[in-house]
């Protein structure tokens, strides 16, 4: 085989020789195209190289991971899926195969940076952007977003545990009434039974009332609130909403609020918490991260 050509170009030469073998001599074409005659005859016996066959097999696995992620996984997360399945390929090979076959992850939206003045909040900011915590139920964050439907806006409130980035409570309603928030927090309380847990929010009216303070106190939650106009104080919740909208909603306008709620439920409960690999968690899902923590704690005890 000539060193002047890549393996792909040599295979093209072999295909040309095969297609014209009735018109010209193989020996002459090999000489003109500068490829080895022995290589050509070996190729005739096995026209697809072992490397190409392995690439095709690997590509099927890559496609399966990519499709299962709803098209949001790039090469790093697909590589983790393959490694978990026992494959020993490199991350660069996965990236190359994805690039060559048009498998491109959905990109997120840029978050608009908001300049702020002097901090002013009726409830103090106790979280102070300490988004990394050492165990479950030390700090939660909660926030509200909206989704378009042909019936009007659908509002979504979520509660996340900062330890695992798991959505532990959520609620949807056609209005932004305070019950939207309370339903999401009550789901989190039933699931986690907090004791002295910090719960951080922005300065929405749903979170600044005396009723909210009383609710938190009666459920052993300690409220914390972002500074006025500072979206970065609640960046983890904002990041989740960005992921939801780029990975599932994708600027889609749902026909009904019910359909939108079903999609949100599937994203949170079936995909995000159970399956979606999270870069902050070392490439595992929130459920898997919490399960690993419990296994370590049980071994200690």
VEXDREN-2710 file (C-alpha; in Angstrom, 1 decimal):
% VEXDREN-2710
k/r/px/py/pz
1/UNK/0.0/0.0/0.0
2/UNK/1.3/3.4/-0.9
3/UNK/2.2/5.8/1.9
4/UNK/1.0/8.7/-0.2
5/UNK/-2.7/8.0/0.4
6/UNK/-4.9/7.6/3.4
7/UNK/-6.7/4.3/4.0
8/UNK/-9.9/5.9/2.7
9/UNK/-8.3/7.0/-0.6
10/UNK/-6.7/3.6/-1.1
11/UNK/-10.1/2.0/-0.8
12/UNK/-11.4/4.4/-3.4
13/UNK/-8.6/3.4/-5.7
14/UNK/-9.5/-0.3/-5.1
15/UNK/-13.1/0.4/-6.0
16/UNK/-12.0/2.2/-9.2
17/UNK/-9.8/-0.8/-10.2
18/UNK/-12.6/-3.2/-9.6
19/UNK/-15.1/-1.2/-11.6
20/UNK/-12.7/-1.0/-14.6
21/UNK/-11.0/-4.4/-14.4
22/UNK/-12.8/-5.5/-17.5
23/UNK/-11.4/-2.6/-19.5
24/UNK/-7.8/-2.3/-18.2
25/UNK/-5.3/-4.6/-16.6
26/UNK/-5.2/-4.7/-12.8
27/UNK/-1.5/-4.5/-12.8
28/UNK/-1.4/-1.3/-14.9
29/UNK/-4.1/0.4/-12.8
30/UNK/-2.3/-0.5/-9.6
31/UNK/0.9/1.0/-11.0
32/UNK/-0.8/4.2/-12.2
33/UNK/-2.7/4.7/-8.9
34/UNK/0.3/3.7/-6.8
35/UNK/-1.4/1.0/-4.8
36/UNK/-0.2/-2.5/-4.1
37/UNK/-1.6/-5.3/-6.2
38/UNK/-1.5/-7.6/-3.3
39/UNK/-3.5/-5.1/-1.2
40/UNK/-6.1/-4.9/-4.0
41/UNK/-6.6/-8.7/-4.0
42/UNK/-6.8/-8.8/-0.2
43/UNK/-9.4/-6.1/-0.4
44/UNK/-11.4/-8.1/-2.9
45/UNK/-11.7/-10.9/-0.3
46/UNK/-12.7/-8.4/2.5
47/UNK/-13.7/-5.1/1.0
48/UNK/-14.6/-3.6/4.4
49/UNK/-11.7/-3.4/6.7
50/UNK/-11.9/-4.7/10.3
51/UNK/-11.5/-1.1/11.5
52/UNK/-14.4/0.0/9.3
53/UNK/-16.5/-2.9/10.5
54/UNK/-15.7/-1.9/14.1
55/UNK/-16.5/1.7/13.4
56/UNK/-19.9/0.7/12.0
57/UNK/-20.6/-1.4/15.1
58/UNK/-19.5/1.5/17.3
59/UNK/-21.6/4.0/15.4
60/UNK/-24.8/1.9/16.0
61/UNK/-24.0/2.1/19.8
62/UNK/-23.4/5.8/19.5
63/UNK/-26.6/6.4/17.7
64/UNK/-28.5/4.4/20.3
65/UNK/-27.1/6.6/23.1
66/UNK/-27.7/9.8/21.1
67/UNK/-31.3/8.9/20.4
68/UNK/-32.0/7.8/24.0
69/UNK/-30.8/11.2/25.2
70/UNK/-33.3/12.9/22.8
71/UNK/-30.3/14.3/20.8
72/UNK/-28.8/16.3/23.7
73/UNK/-25.7/14.2/24.4
74/UNK/-22.4/15.3/22.9
75/UNK/-19.3/13.1/22.6
76/UNK/-18.3/13.3/26.3
77/UNK/-21.6/11.9/27.6
78/UNK/-22.0/9.4/24.8
79/UNK/-18.5/8.2/25.6
80/UNK/-19.5/7.7/29.2
81/UNK/-22.5/5.6/28.0
82/UNK/-20.2/3.4/25.9
83/UNK/-17.6/3.0/28.6
84/UNK/-20.4/1.9/31.0
85/UNK/-21.4/-0.7/28.4
86/UNK/-17.9/-2.1/28.3
87/UNK/-16.5/-0.4/25.2
88/UNK/-12.8/0.7/25.3
89/UNK/-12.8/3.3/22.4
90/UNK/-11.4/6.8/23.0
91/UNK/-13.4/9.9/23.4
92/UNK/-11.8/11.4/20.3
93/UNK/-13.0/8.4/18.2
94/UNK/-16.5/8.9/19.4
95/UNK/-16.3/12.6/18.6
96/UNK/-15.0/11.9/15.1
97/UNK/-17.7/9.3/14.3
98/UNK/-20.4/11.7/15.6
99/UNK/-19.0/14.6/13.6
100/UNK/-18.7/12.5/10.4
101/UNK/-22.2/11.2/10.7
102/UNK/-23.9/14.5/11.6
103/UNK/-24.7/13.7/15.2
104/UNK/-24.6/17.1/16.9
105/UNK/-25.9/17.8/20.4
106/UNK/-28.5/20.5/20.9
107/UNK/-26.9/23.7/22.1
108/UNK/-28.3/25.7/24.9
109/UNK/-29.3/29.4/25.0
110/UNK/-27.2/32.2/26.3
111/UNK/-28.3/33.6/29.7
112/UNK/-28.7/37.3/29.7
113/UNK/-26.4/38.8/32.3
114/UNK/-28.3/41.3/34.5
115/UNK/-26.4/44.1/36.3
116/UNK/-27.6/44.8/39.8
117/UNK/-27.4/47.6/42.3
118/UNK/-27.2/47.4/46.0
119/UNK/-28.6/44.2/47.5
120/UNK/-32.1/44.6/48.9
121/UNK/-34.3/41.6/50.0
122/UNK/-37.0/41.2/52.6
123/UNK/-35.5/37.7/53.3
124/UNK/-31.7/37.5/53.5
125/UNK/-29.6/35.6/51.0
126/UNK/-28.3/32.8/53.2
127/UNK/-27.2/30.6/50.3
128/UNK/-24.7/33.1/48.9
129/UNK/-24.1/31.1/45.8
130/UNK/-22.8/28.1/47.7
131/UNK/-24.2/25.7/45.1
132/UNK/-22.1/22.7/46.1
133/UNK/-23.2/20.9/49.3
134/UNK/-22.0/17.7/50.9
135/UNK/-25.2/15.8/51.6
136/UNK/-28.9/15.7/50.7
137/UNK/-31.4/18.1/52.1
138/UNK/-28.9/20.7/53.3
139/UNK/-30.0/23.2/50.6
140/UNK/-32.8/23.3/48.1
141/UNK/-33.5/25.9/45.3
142/UNK/-36.9/26.7/43.9
143/UNK/-38.0/28.8/40.9
144/UNK/-40.7/29.4/38.3
145/UNK/-40.7/29.4/34.5
146/UNK/-43.4/29.4/31.8
147/UNK/-44.1/27.3/28.7
148/UNK/-46.2/28.4/25.7
149/UNK/-49.3/26.5/24.7
150/UNK/-52.1/27.3/22.3
151/UNK/-54.4/27.5/25.4
152/UNK/-52.1/30.2/27.0
153/UNK/-49.1/30.1/29.3
154/UNK/-48.4/27.1/31.5
155/UNK/-46.4/27.9/34.6
156/UNK/-43.9/25.4/36.1
157/UNK/-42.4/25.6/39.6
158/UNK/-39.6/23.2/40.6
159/UNK/-37.7/22.4/43.8
160/UNK/-34.1/21.0/43.4
161/UNK/-31.8/19.5/45.9
162/UNK/-28.4/21.2/45.4
163/UNK/-26.6/18.0/46.5
164/UNK/-27.6/15.9/43.6
165/UNK/-29.3/18.5/41.3
166/UNK/-32.3/16.2/41.5
167/UNK/-35.8/17.7/40.9
168/UNK/-37.6/16.6/44.1
169/UNK/-40.8/18.6/43.6
170/UNK/-42.6/20.3/40.8
171/UNK/-46.0/21.6/39.8
172/UNK/-47.7/23.1/36.8
173/UNK/-50.7/25.4/36.7
174/UNK/-52.3/27.8/34.2
175/UNK/-51.7/30.8/36.6
176/UNK/-48.8/31.9/38.7
177/UNK/-50.7/31.9/42.0
178/UNK/-48.8/31.0/45.1
179/UNK/-50.4/27.5/45.1
180/UNK/-48.2/26.7/42.2
181/UNK/-45.1/27.1/44.4
182/UNK/-46.7/25.4/47.5
183/UNK/-47.7/22.3/45.5
184/UNK/-44.1/21.9/44.2
185/UNK/-42.6/22.4/47.7
186/UNK/-45.2/20.1/49.3
187/UNK/-44.2/17.4/46.9
188/UNK/-40.5/17.9/47.9
189/UNK/-41.5/17.8/51.6
190/UNK/-43.4/14.5/51.2
191/UNK/-40.5/12.9/49.4
192/UNK/-37.6/14.2/51.6
193/UNK/-39.0/15.1/55.0
194/UNK/-36.6/18.0/55.6
195/UNK/-35.3/19.2/59.0
196/UNK/-33.7/22.7/58.9
197/UNK/-33.2/22.6/55.2
198/UNK/-32.3/25.9/53.5
199/UNK/-34.7/26.7/50.6
200/UNK/-33.5/29.5/48.3
201/UNK/-35.7/31.4/45.8
202/UNK/-35.7/34.6/43.8
203/UNK/-37.7/37.7/44.9
204/UNK/-41.0/36.7/43.4
205/UNK/-44.1/37.7/45.3
206/UNK/-44.9/34.1/45.9
207/UNK/-41.7/33.8/48.1
208/UNK/-41.7/37.1/49.9
209/UNK/-44.9/37.0/51.8
210/UNK/-45.5/36.4/55.5
211/UNK/-47.5/33.3/54.5
212/UNK/-44.4/31.9/52.8
213/UNK/-42.4/32.5/56.0
214/UNK/-45.0/30.7/58.1
215/UNK/-45.2/27.9/55.6
216/UNK/-41.4/27.4/55.7
217/UNK/-41.3/27.5/59.5
218/UNK/-44.1/25.0/60.0
219/UNK/-42.3/22.6/57.6
220/UNK/-38.8/23.0/59.1
221/UNK/-37.5/25.0/56.1
222/UNK/-35.3/28.1/56.4
223/UNK/-36.0/30.6/53.6
224/UNK/-33.3/32.3/51.7
225/UNK/-33.8/34.9/48.9
226/UNK/-31.7/36.2/46.0
227/UNK/-30.7/39.8/45.8
228/UNK/-33.0/42.0/43.8
229/UNK/-32.6/41.5/40.0
230/UNK/-29.7/39.1/40.5
231/UNK/-30.4/35.9/38.5
232/UNK/-27.0/34.4/39.2
233/UNK/-28.0/34.0/42.9
234/UNK/-30.4/31.2/41.7
235/UNK/-28.2/30.0/38.8
236/UNK/-28.8/26.3/39.3
237/UNK/-32.6/26.5/38.9
238/UNK/-32.1/28.8/35.9
239/UNK/-29.7/26.2/34.4
240/UNK/-32.3/23.5/34.8
241/UNK/-35.0/25.5/33.0
242/UNK/-32.5/26.1/30.2
243/UNK/-31.9/22.4/29.9
244/UNK/-35.6/21.6/29.9
245/UNK/-36.3/24.1/27.2
246/UNK/-33.4/23.2/24.9
247/UNK/-33.6/19.4/25.4
248/UNK/-37.4/18.8/25.4
249/UNK/-39.5/21.9/24.6
250/UNK/-37.2/23.2/21.8
251/UNK/-39.3/26.3/21.3
252/UNK/-42.3/24.1/20.6
253/UNK/-45.8/25.5/21.3
254/UNK/-47.9/22.7/22.7
255/UNK/-51.5/22.3/21.6
256/UNK/-52.8/22.0/25.2
257/UNK/-51.5/22.6/28.7
258/UNK/-52.1/19.0/29.4
259/UNK/-49.8/17.9/26.7
260/UNK/-47.1/20.3/27.9
261/UNK/-47.5/18.9/31.5
262/UNK/-47.1/15.4/30.2
263/UNK/-43.9/16.3/28.4
264/UNK/-42.6/18.1/31.5
265/UNK/-43.4/15.1/33.7
266/UNK/-41.7/12.7/31.3
267/UNK/-38.6/14.9/31.1
268/UNK/-38.2/15.3/34.9
269/UNK/-39.3/11.9/36.3
270/UNK/-38.2/9.6/33.5
271/UNK/-35.2/11.2/31.8
272/UNK/-33.6/14.0/33.9
273/UNK/-33.7/12.4/37.4
274/UNK/-33.1/8.8/36.3
275/UNK/-31.0/8.9/33.1
276/UNK/-29.5/12.2/32.2
277/UNK/-25.8/12.4/32.8
278/UNK/-24.9/15.6/34.7
279/UNK/-21.5/17.2/34.3
280/UNK/-21.5/18.6/37.8
281/UNK/-22.0/15.0/39.2
282/UNK/-19.1/13.5/37.4
283/UNK/-21.2/12.3/34.4
284/UNK/-23.9/10.3/36.3
285/UNK/-27.6/11.0/36.8
286/UNK/-29.0/12.6/40.0
287/UNK/-30.6/9.2/41.0
288/UNK/-27.4/7.4/40.5
289/UNK/-25.4/10.0/42.4
290/UNK/-27.7/9.8/45.4
291/UNK/-27.6/5.9/45.3
292/UNK/-23.8/6.0/45.3
293/UNK/-23.8/8.3/48.3
294/UNK/-26.2/6.0/50.2
295/UNK/-24.0/3.0/49.4
296/UNK/-20.9/4.8/50.8
297/UNK/-22.7/5.9/53.9
298/UNK/-24.0/2.4/54.6
299/UNK/-20.6/1.0/54.3
300/UNK/-19.3/3.4/56.9
301/UNK/-22.0/2.5/59.3
END
